[in-house]
């Protein structure tokens, strides 16, 4: 009983932190989807969002929130793994949660280190460089695609466990569709993308890349 009540408390905390982080993700993905129109619109939306989440106290709270979410998620994953009876939704939630935890650690760490150590703005060109330069694009395209797909899967699975609906299974396709759209926007498939010299130097400094 104690273990079950601990799982219930962890799920509640996980949902509450998710609401806070969700506000940031709305702003974050608004910028990504704005890139479907143009780099200029993406950067306008990005800077508008940054006016909120780049406030030092807010940014620190976001980093702490992601750390707490991962910690809570590890406990919940253990609970799912320990279940004797699991269906496809359990596996979807478990696998997507594991991938998201790994992605958040790597992506957040890379973004912060790029800003603090390299002094480079993690703007449109930072993402575009990983999706336009070879051989980076061959690794980063699936890396980002799986992250967006995992996020969509995790959200739909959470909705399904609260109140199952028939549309939940078809809704899983939303993740891959969104991932494809974002990758097309940053990869130069929708309009030409020319990286400024400082970004070419940044990527070339740690990996031999060629267009």
N, C-alpha and C positions, 0 to 999 in steps of 0.2 A: 504493500500500500504506500509506503514512504517513497519508493522508487517511482510509482505511478504519479503521485502528487508532485514530485519533483519534475517529472516530464511535463505535467500540465502547466506548472509555473514557468518552465523553460519555454514552452510553446507560446504562452501569453507574452512573455518578455520578448521573444523573437518577433512576434507580430507587432508589438509596440515600437520596437526599434525599427522594424521594416517600414512603418508609417513615416518615421522621421527621415530615414534614408530614401524613401520613395519620393519625397519632395525634391531632394537633390537629383535623383535619377530622372525625374520629369524634365528638369532644366537641362541636364546633361544630354538626354536623348533628343530634346527639342533642337539642340545645336546640331546633333548628328543628322537629324532628318532635314534640317535647314540646308545642309550640304547638298541635298538632292537638287536644290535650286541653283545655288552658286556658292563659291568660297566666301564671297562678300557677305551674303546673308548668314552663312554659318558663323562667321566671325562676329557679326553684329549680335546674333542670339547668344553666342558664347560669352561675349563681354558683358551682355546684360545679365546673364546668369552669374557670372563671376562677381558682379557687384554685390551679390548676396553671399555666395558660398566661399568667396575668397576673404571675407572678413575673418581676421585671425581666430576669433573665438568660435565662429561657425565652422571654419575649416578644422580646427582642433576637435570640435564636437563630432564632425563627420568621420574623422580618422578613428576617434574613440568608438563611435557607433559601429563602424565596419569591423573593428577589432572585437567588439562585444558580440556582434552578429555572428561572426565566424566562431567564436568561442561557444556561444549558445548552440549554433548549428552543429558543431562537432558532437555535443551531447545528444542532440536530437537524432543525428545520423546513427549514433550507437544504438539508440532506442529502436529505430527502424530496422537496423541490421539484426537486432536481437529478436525481432518478432518471428514467431514460428510460421505464421501465415502472412504472406505478402502478395499483393497483386501488382499489375503493371504500374499503377499510380504510385505505389510505394517505391518501386525501383526508379521511376522517373524523378520523384522527389529526392531520393537518396543520391543518384548519380549527378543530377543537375546541381544539387547543393555542394557536393564535393568539388565539382569543376568550378563553380562560382567562388568557393573559398580560395582555391589555388589561384584563380584569375585575379581576384581582388588583391591578394597579397602581391602578386607579380606586377600587375598593372599600376596599382597605387604606388608601390615602391619605385617603379621605373619613372613614373611621372614626377614624384617628389625629388628623386635624385637628379633627374634632368634639369629641373628648375634650380635646385640648390647647388649642385656641383658644376653643371655646364652653363647655367645662366640662360638657358634656351627656353623660349616660350613654348609650352605644350599646346600649341594652337592647331589649326587645320593642317599645317605642313608637317607637324610632328607625326600625326596619324597617317597622312598621305605618303610620307616617306617610306613607311613600312609596307605600303600597299602598291607603290609604284616602282620601287627599286628591286632589282634582282641581286641575290636570291632571297632577299627578305620577304618579298610578297608571297612566296610559296609557303612560308611558315606562318606568317602573320594573318593571311587571309583565313585559313581554317581556325587559327587561334581566336580571332575576333568573332568569326561566325559561330563557333561553338559557345562562346561566352554569351552572345545575344540569344542564341537558341536555348541555352541553359537557363537564362534569366526568365524568358517567356515560359519555359516548361515549369520552372519552380513556382512561378506565380499562378499558373493555371492549376497545378497540382494542389497548391494551398487552397485555392477556391474550391476545388473538387472535394477536398476533405472536409471543408466547412459545410458545403451544401452541393451535392452532386447534381450536375445538369448534363443533358445530352450534348450541348454545344461545346463542352469542355474538350472532348477528344479532337474535334475539328479545329478548335482554337489553337491547338499545339502547332499547327502549321504557321501561325503568325510569327513565331520566333525565327525560323529559317527565312521567311519572306523579308522580315525586317532586316535580318543580317545581310541578305543579298543586296538589298537596297542601299544600306550604309556602305558596304564594300564597293559597290559600283560608284558611289559618289566620291569616295576618297581615292579610288584607283585610277581616275582619269578616264573612265569609260563614258561618263556623261558630258564632260568638257575637259579641255586640256589642263593638265596640272604641271606647272614648272616650279620645282623646288628652288628657293633662294639659296645663295652660296653657303650661308651659315648652316643650313640644314644638310646640304650635301656634305659639308665638312664634318658635321656631327656624326652622320651615319658612316661616312668613310673612315672616321677615326677609330672605330672599333670593329669594322667589318669591311672587307673589300667588296664594294658594290658596283654594279654597272647597270646602266639604264637598258 
